[in-house]
């Protein structure tokens, strides 16, 4: 299985996806995600990542 991110990064980790990915990074804070703020919920709903 190819573990690289389609943004070109060598691996698609949760940290990369949330913080660094040029295609998917969340622009708010981790606190926003933990508090399930509206913008965080919307970001999660629209995220095009399949988890195993």
PDB file of N, CA, C and O in Angstrom:
ATOM      1  N   UNK A   1       0.844  -1.173   0.000  1.00  0.00           N
ATOM      2  CA  UNK A   1       0.000   0.000   0.000  1.00  0.00           C
ATOM      3  C   UNK A   1       0.898   1.248   0.000  1.00  0.00           C
ATOM      4  O   UNK A   1       1.861   1.317   0.763  1.00  0.00           O
ATOM      5  N   UNK A   2       0.590   2.213  -0.837  1.00  0.00           N
ATOM      6  CA  UNK A   2       1.329   3.461  -0.923  1.00  0.00           C
ATOM      7  C   UNK A   2       0.908   4.359   0.238  1.00  0.00           C
ATOM      8  O   UNK A   2      -0.262   4.727   0.353  1.00  0.00           O
ATOM      9  N   UNK A   3       1.859   4.707   1.091  1.00  0.00           N
ATOM     10  CA  UNK A   3       1.549   5.536   2.253  1.00  0.00           C
ATOM     11  C   UNK A   3       1.850   7.008   2.031  1.00  0.00           C
ATOM     12  O   UNK A   3       1.741   7.810   2.959  1.00  0.00           O
ATOM     13  N   UNK A   4       2.231   7.377   0.802  1.00  0.00           N
ATOM     14  CA  UNK A   4       2.522   8.781   0.545  1.00  0.00           C
ATOM     15  C   UNK A   4       1.223   9.565   0.385  1.00  0.00           C
ATOM     16  O   UNK A   4       0.173   9.017   0.047  1.00  0.00           O
ATOM     17  N   UNK A   5       1.332  10.837   0.633  1.00  0.00           N
ATOM     18  CA  UNK A   5       0.180  11.728   0.495  1.00  0.00           C
ATOM     19  C   UNK A   5       0.142  12.251  -0.937  1.00  0.00           C
ATOM     20  O   UNK A   5       1.190  12.463  -1.547  1.00  0.00           O
ATOM     21  N   UNK A   6      -1.030  12.455  -1.465  1.00  0.00           N
ATOM     22  CA  UNK A   6      -1.120  12.947  -2.840  1.00  0.00           C
ATOM     23  C   UNK A   6      -0.703  14.408  -2.982  1.00  0.00           C
ATOM     24  O   UNK A   6      -0.715  14.941  -4.092  1.00  0.00           O
ATOM     25  N   UNK A   7      -0.336  15.063  -1.889  1.00  0.00           N
ATOM     26  CA  UNK A   7       0.235  16.411  -1.971  1.00  0.00           C
ATOM     27  C   UNK A   7       1.730  16.341  -2.274  1.00  0.00           C
ATOM     28  O   UNK A   7       2.363  17.355  -2.567  1.00  0.00           O
ATOM     29  N   UNK A   8       2.292  15.114  -2.200  1.00  0.00           N
ATOM     30  CA  UNK A   8       3.706  14.925  -2.475  1.00  0.00           C
ATOM     31  C   UNK A   8       4.533  14.575  -1.246  1.00  0.00           C
ATOM     32  O   UNK A   8       5.697  14.199  -1.381  1.00  0.00           O
ATOM     33  N   UNK A   9       3.964  14.687  -0.058  1.00  0.00           N
ATOM     34  CA  UNK A   9       4.678  14.346   1.174  1.00  0.00           C
ATOM     35  C   UNK A   9       4.908  12.844   1.220  1.00  0.00           C
ATOM     36  O   UNK A   9       4.099  12.076   0.699  1.00  0.00           O
ATOM     37  N   UNK A  10       5.997  12.422   1.834  1.00  0.00           N
ATOM     38  CA  UNK A  10       6.368  11.005   1.839  1.00  0.00           C
ATOM     39  C   UNK A  10       5.422  10.098   2.618  1.00  0.00           C
ATOM     40  O   UNK A  10       5.341   8.906   2.323  1.00  0.00           O
ATOM     41  N   UNK A  11       4.709  10.629   3.596  1.00  0.00           N
ATOM     42  CA  UNK A  11       3.765   9.791   4.328  1.00  0.00           C
ATOM     43  C   UNK A  11       2.528  10.587   4.722  1.00  0.00           C
ATOM     44  O   UNK A  11       2.601  11.791   4.967  1.00  0.00           O
ATOM     45  N   UNK A  12       1.412   9.910   4.777  1.00  0.00           N
ATOM     46  CA  UNK A  12       0.142  10.549   5.144  1.00  0.00           C
ATOM     47  C   UNK A  12      -0.192  10.152   6.575  1.00  0.00           C
ATOM     48  O   UNK A  12      -0.899   9.175   6.822  1.00  0.00           O
ATOM     49  N   UNK A  13       0.329  10.921   7.495  1.00  0.00           N
ATOM     50  CA  UNK A  13       0.048  10.688   8.909  1.00  0.00           C
ATOM     51  C   UNK A  13      -1.045  11.664   9.348  1.00  0.00           C
ATOM     52  O   UNK A  13      -1.353  12.627   8.647  1.00  0.00           O
ATOM     53  N   UNK A  14      -1.614  11.402  10.498  1.00  0.00           N
ATOM     54  CA  UNK A  14      -2.619  12.312  11.033  1.00  0.00           C
ATOM     55  C   UNK A  14      -2.010  13.691  11.242  1.00  0.00           C
ATOM     56  O   UNK A  14      -2.618  14.704  10.895  1.00  0.00           O
ATOM     57  N   UNK A  15      -0.814  13.727  11.807  1.00  0.00           N
ATOM     58  CA  UNK A  15      -0.145  15.001  12.042  1.00  0.00           C
ATOM     59  C   UNK A  15       0.070  15.758  10.738  1.00  0.00           C
ATOM     60  O   UNK A  15      -0.188  16.960  10.665  1.00  0.00           O
ATOM     61  N   UNK A  16       0.536  15.068   9.722  1.00  0.00           N
ATOM     62  CA  UNK A  16       0.745  15.709   8.422  1.00  0.00           C
ATOM     63  C   UNK A  16      -0.577  16.244   7.866  1.00  0.00           C
ATOM     64  O   UNK A  16      -0.647  17.389   7.419  1.00  0.00           O
ATOM     65  N   UNK A  17      -1.610  15.426   7.894  1.00  0.00           N
ATOM     66  CA  UNK A  17      -2.905  15.825   7.341  1.00  0.00           C
ATOM     67  C   UNK A  17      -3.469  17.046   8.047  1.00  0.00           C
ATOM     68  O   UNK A  17      -3.966  17.964   7.393  1.00  0.00           O
ATOM     69  N   UNK A  18      -3.400  17.070   9.364  1.00  0.00           N
ATOM     70  CA  UNK A  18      -3.988  18.165  10.139  1.00  0.00           C
ATOM     71  C   UNK A  18      -3.149  19.442  10.072  1.00  0.00           C
ATOM     72  O   UNK A  18      -3.695  20.541   9.970  1.00  0.00           O
ATOM     73  N   UNK A  19      -1.829  19.296  10.128  1.00  0.00           N
ATOM     74  CA  UNK A  19      -0.964  20.457  10.313  1.00  0.00           C
ATOM     75  C   UNK A  19      -0.202  20.942   9.083  1.00  0.00           C
ATOM     76  O   UNK A  19       0.075  22.136   8.964  1.00  0.00           O
ATOM     77  N   UNK A  20       0.144  20.034   8.162  1.00  0.00           N
ATOM     78  CA  UNK A  20       1.093  20.390   7.114  1.00  0.00           C
ATOM     79  C   UNK A  20       0.578  20.260   5.688  1.00  0.00           C
ATOM     80  O   UNK A  20       1.060  20.956   4.794  1.00  0.00           O
ATOM     81  N   UNK A  21      -0.367  19.403   5.467  1.00  0.00           N
ATOM     82  CA  UNK A  21      -0.779  19.056   4.105  1.00  0.00           C
ATOM     83  C   UNK A  21      -1.273  20.287   3.336  1.00  0.00           C
ATOM     84  O   UNK A  21      -2.152  21.017   3.795  1.00  0.00           O
ATOM     85  N   UNK A  22      -0.691  20.493   2.169  1.00  0.00           N
ATOM     86  CA  UNK A  22      -1.096  21.648   1.367  1.00  0.00           C
ATOM     87  C   UNK A  22      -2.508  21.477   0.795  1.00  0.00           C
ATOM     88  O   UNK A  22      -3.111  22.446   0.336  1.00  0.00           O
ATOM     89  N   UNK A  23      -3.028  20.264   0.821  1.00  0.00           N
ATOM     90  CA  UNK A  23      -4.374  19.999   0.300  1.00  0.00           C
ATOM     91  C   UNK A  23      -5.438  19.900   1.388  1.00  0.00           C
ATOM     92  O   UNK A  23      -6.612  20.161   1.124  1.00  0.00           O
ATOM     93  N   UNK A  24      -5.045  19.527   2.612  1.00  0.00           N
ATOM     94  CA  UNK A  24      -6.042  19.204   3.629  1.00  0.00           C
ATOM     95  C   UNK A  24      -5.850  19.831   5.002  1.00  0.00           C
ATOM     96  O   UNK A  24      -6.717  19.657   5.859  1.00  0.00           O
ATOM     97  N   UNK A  25      -4.777  20.539   5.254  1.00  0.00           N
ATOM     98  CA  UNK A  25      -4.493  21.037   6.598  1.00  0.00           C
ATOM     99  C   UNK A  25      -5.640  21.881   7.150  1.00  0.00           C
ATOM    100  O   UNK A  25      -6.284  22.636   6.422  1.00  0.00           O
ATOM    101  N   UNK A  26      -5.875  21.736   8.440  1.00  0.00           N
ATOM    102  CA  UNK A  26      -6.899  22.514   9.120  1.00  0.00           C
ATOM    103  C   UNK A  26      -6.307  23.873   9.464  1.00  0.00           C
ATOM    104  O   UNK A  26      -5.210  23.947  10.017  1.00  0.00           O
ATOM    105  N   UNK A  27      -7.011  24.937   9.147  1.00  0.00           N
ATOM    106  CA  UNK A  27      -6.485  26.276   9.381  1.00  0.00           C
ATOM    107  C   UNK A  27      -6.776  26.804  10.785  1.00  0.00           C
ATOM    108  O   UNK A  27      -6.237  27.833  11.194  1.00  0.00           O
ATOM    109  N   UNK A  28      -7.614  26.108  11.504  1.00  0.00           N
ATOM    110  CA  UNK A  28      -7.888  26.499  12.888  1.00  0.00           C
ATOM    111  C   UNK A  28      -6.877  25.857  13.822  1.00  0.00           C
ATOM    112  O   UNK A  28      -5.820  25.396  13.392  1.00  0.00           O
ATOM    113  N   UNK A  29      -7.210  25.831  15.090  1.00  0.00           N
ATOM    114  CA  UNK A  29      -6.309  25.264  16.093  1.00  0.00           C
ATOM    115  C   UNK A  29      -6.752  23.850  16.493  1.00  0.00           C
ATOM    116  O   UNK A  29      -7.881  23.432  16.235  1.00  0.00           O
ATOM    117  N   UNK A  30      -5.834  23.140  17.124  1.00  0.00           N
ATOM    118  CA  UNK A  30      -6.164  21.815  17.657  1.00  0.00           C
ATOM    119  C   UNK A  30      -7.271  21.960  18.702  1.00  0.00           C
ATOM    120  O   UNK A  30      -8.132  21.089  18.830  1.00  0.00           O
ATOM    121  N   UNK A  31      -7.240  23.042  19.430  1.00  0.00           N
ATOM    122  CA  UNK A  31      -8.297  23.313  20.420  1.00  0.00           C
ATOM    123  C   UNK A  31      -9.671  23.372  19.736  1.00  0.00           C
ATOM    124  O   UNK A  31     -10.658  22.869  20.272  1.00  0.00           O
ATOM    125  N   UNK A  32      -9.725  23.987  18.557  1.00  0.00           N
ATOM    126  CA  UNK A  32     -10.984  24.054  17.808  1.00  0.00           C
ATOM    127  C   UNK A  32     -11.494  22.645  17.487  1.00  0.00           C
ATOM    128  O   UNK A  32     -12.692  22.375  17.569  1.00  0.00           O
ATOM    129  N   UNK A  33     -10.581  21.765  17.127  1.00  0.00           N
ATOM    130  CA  UNK A  33     -10.964  20.378  16.822  1.00  0.00           C
ATOM    131  C   UNK A  33     -11.463  19.693  18.091  1.00  0.00           C
ATOM    132  O   UNK A  33     -12.505  19.037  18.075  1.00  0.00           O
ATOM    133  N   UNK A  34     -10.726  19.841  19.181  1.00  0.00           N
ATOM    134  CA  UNK A  34     -11.113  19.201  20.453  1.00  0.00           C
ATOM    135  C   UNK A  34     -12.448  19.716  20.979  1.00  0.00           C
ATOM    136  O   UNK A  34     -13.196  18.979  21.621  1.00  0.00           O
ATOM    137  N   UNK A  35     -12.743  20.980  20.704  1.00  0.00           N
ATOM    138  CA  UNK A  35     -14.007  21.569  21.148  1.00  0.00           C
ATOM    139  C   UNK A  35     -15.136  21.347  20.136  1.00  0.00           C
ATOM    140  O   UNK A  35     -16.270  21.770  20.358  1.00  0.00           O
ATOM    141  N   UNK A  36     -14.815  20.682  19.030  1.00  0.00           N
ATOM    142  CA  UNK A  36     -15.788  20.408  17.965  1.00  0.00           C
ATOM    143  C   UNK A  36     -16.478  21.690  17.509  1.00  0.00           C
ATOM    144  O   UNK A  36     -17.696  21.733  17.335  1.00  0.00           O
ATOM    145  N   UNK A  37     -15.683  22.718  17.322  1.00  0.00           N
ATOM    146  CA  UNK A  37     -16.230  23.979  16.826  1.00  0.00           C
ATOM    147  C   UNK A  37     -16.736  23.788  15.398  1.00  0.00           C
ATOM    148  O   UNK A  37     -16.286  22.894  14.682  1.00  0.00           O
ATOM    149  N   UNK A  38     -17.657  24.623  15.006  1.00  0.00           N
ATOM    150  CA  UNK A  38     -18.335  24.468  13.717  1.00  0.00           C
ATOM    151  C   UNK A  38     -17.361  24.313  12.552  1.00  0.00           C
ATOM    152  O   UNK A  38     -17.555  23.439  11.707  1.00  0.00           O
ATOM    153  N   UNK A  39     -16.328  25.133  12.488  1.00  0.00           N
ATOM    154  CA  UNK A  39     -15.377  25.050  11.378  1.00  0.00           C
ATOM    155  C   UNK A  39     -14.583  23.739  11.399  1.00  0.00           C
ATOM    156  O   UNK A  39     -14.207  23.226  10.345  1.00  0.00           O
ATOM    157  N   UNK A  40     -14.330  23.200  12.584  1.00  0.00           N
ATOM    158  CA  UNK A  40     -13.623  21.930  12.696  1.00  0.00           C
ATOM    159  C   UNK A  40     -14.512  20.778  12.233  1.00  0.00           C
ATOM    160  O   UNK A  40     -14.051  19.888  11.517  1.00  0.00           O
ATOM    161  N   UNK A  41     -15.755  20.790  12.629  1.00  0.00           N
ATOM    162  CA  UNK A  41     -16.697  19.746  12.218  1.00  0.00           C
ATOM    163  C   UNK A  41     -16.872  19.770  10.699  1.00  0.00           C
ATOM    164  O   UNK A  41     -16.889  18.721  10.056  1.00  0.00           O
ATOM    165  N   UNK A  42     -17.000  20.951  10.140  1.00  0.00           N
ATOM    166  CA  UNK A  42     -17.139  21.076   8.685  1.00  0.00           C
ATOM    167  C   UNK A  42     -15.902  20.525   7.980  1.00  0.00           C
ATOM    168  O   UNK A  42     -16.027  19.806   6.989  1.00  0.00           O
ATOM    169  N   UNK A  43     -14.711  20.854   8.479  1.00  0.00           N
ATOM    170  CA  UNK A  43     -13.456  20.355   7.904  1.00  0.00           C
ATOM    171  C   UNK A  43     -13.423  18.822   7.943  1.00  0.00           C
ATOM    172  O   UNK A  43     -13.065  18.187   6.950  1.00  0.00           O
ATOM    173  N   UNK A  44     -13.787  18.236   9.062  1.00  0.00           N
ATOM    174  CA  UNK A  44     -13.792  16.778   9.197  1.00  0.00           C
ATOM    175  C   UNK A  44     -14.792  16.154   8.229  1.00  0.00           C
ATOM    176  O   UNK A  44     -14.485  15.156   7.577  1.00  0.00           O
ATOM    177  N   UNK A  45     -15.978  16.733   8.132  1.00  0.00           N
ATOM    178  CA  UNK A  45     -17.009  16.197   7.236  1.00  0.00           C
ATOM    179  C   UNK A  45     -16.571  16.233   5.769  1.00  0.00           C
ATOM    180  O   UNK A  45     -16.928  15.351   4.987  1.00  0.00           O
ATOM    181  N   UNK A  46     -15.808  17.244   5.410  1.00  0.00           N
ATOM    182  CA  UNK A  46     -15.386  17.404   4.022  1.00  0.00           C
ATOM    183  C   UNK A  46     -14.044  16.746   3.714  1.00  0.00           C
ATOM    184  O   UNK A  46     -13.622  16.728   2.558  1.00  0.00           O
ATOM    185  N   UNK A  47     -13.376  16.213   4.710  1.00  0.00           N
ATOM    186  CA  UNK A  47     -12.074  15.588   4.531  1.00  0.00           C
ATOM    187  C   UNK A  47     -12.204  14.347   3.670  1.00  0.00           C
ATOM    188  O   UNK A  47     -13.060  13.498   3.921  1.00  0.00           O
ATOM    189  N   UNK A  48     -11.364  14.238   2.664  1.00  0.00           N
ATOM    190  CA  UNK A  48     -11.446  13.118   1.721  1.00  0.00           C
ATOM    191  C   UNK A  48     -10.400  12.047   2.039  1.00  0.00           C
ATOM    192  O   UNK A  48      -9.638  11.632   1.166  1.00  0.00           O
ATOM    193  N   UNK A  49     -10.373  11.609   3.290  1.00  0.00           N
ATOM    194  CA  UNK A  49      -9.398  10.629   3.742  1.00  0.00           C
ATOM    195  C   UNK A  49     -10.128   9.358   4.175  1.00  0.00           C
ATOM    196  O   UNK A  49     -11.116   9.409   4.908  1.00  0.00           O
ATOM    197  N   UNK A  50      -9.626   8.236   3.711  1.00  0.00           N
ATOM    198  CA  UNK A  50     -10.181   6.941   4.098  1.00  0.00           C
ATOM    199  C   UNK A  50      -9.319   6.382   5.213  1.00  0.00           C
ATOM    200  O   UNK A  50      -8.098   6.313   5.075  1.00  0.00           O
ATOM    201  N   UNK A  51      -9.936   5.984   6.314  1.00  0.00           N
ATOM    202  CA  UNK A  51      -9.201   5.384   7.424  1.00  0.00           C
ATOM    203  C   UNK A  51      -9.416   3.887   7.427  1.00  0.00           C
ATOM    204  O   UNK A  51     -10.461   3.386   7.014  1.00  0.00           O
ATOM    205  N   UNK A  52      -8.422   3.200   7.894  1.00  0.00           N
ATOM    206  CA  UNK A  52      -8.512   1.737   7.969  1.00  0.00           C
ATOM    207  C   UNK A  52      -8.588   1.278   9.391  1.00  0.00           C
ATOM    208  O   UNK A  52      -8.668   0.077   9.648  1.00  0.00           O
TER     209      UNK A  52
END
